Structures are given as structure tokens and as C-alpha cells.
Amino acid sequence: MVIFQRTELATKNYEDNSGTLALAKNGNFSKNSKHIDVSYHFVHDYEKKGEIKVEKISTDDQLPDVFTKALGKNKFYEFRKLLGLYEINEN
């Protein structure tokens, strides 16, 4: 018999948008946010259940930006290194 135990570790999701954090953590839905997609309600429900944890992160530390934005040279190299990617010179 296989028994599954619930772990105390929630999946962490990092967010740099304060409005998104408020919706996920508090469910602060108002007339201005009634158009918000069902997926945000989904995130809020799982945050309440403890399945996920939405945490604040500085915009400057948002690693996925390397895939979605034009970055300065230094920031690009910093993020590339954090991903474990290095330049290979073939001479």
C-alpha cells in the first residue's frame, strides 16, 4: 500500500507586482479587478490552502527577465551566470 503524506513545503512563486501579490495573498478583489482571469482566483485559493507561496521579489532580481526583456550587458551576464550558462570560445 502506498501512502502519500502532505509535505510542509509549498511551491514558491516570486512576483514583483504589488497588485498581483495583493490579489494572490488577500483576495482583494474589487470592482476594478472583477475582469481578472479565473487563474488569479485559482492562485489565491492555492495560496490559502498552503499549496503555493507567493513571495515578493525585486524587479532587479527577476531571473526570468533574461528570457523576456532586453537587458543591459552587466545584468545579462549576471543572469546568465545564475542560470549556469557560460560562453564557450571555440578558436
VENDAQUI-V597879 format. One record per helix or strand. SS is the DSSP state (A for helix, B for strand). FROM is the first residue (numbers start at 1). LEN is the number of residues. If there is no record, write none. Layout:
SS,FROM,LEN / SS,FROM,LEN
//
This chain:
B,11,5 / A,18,9 / A,38,12 / B,52,5 / A,59,3 / A,65,4 / A,73,10
//
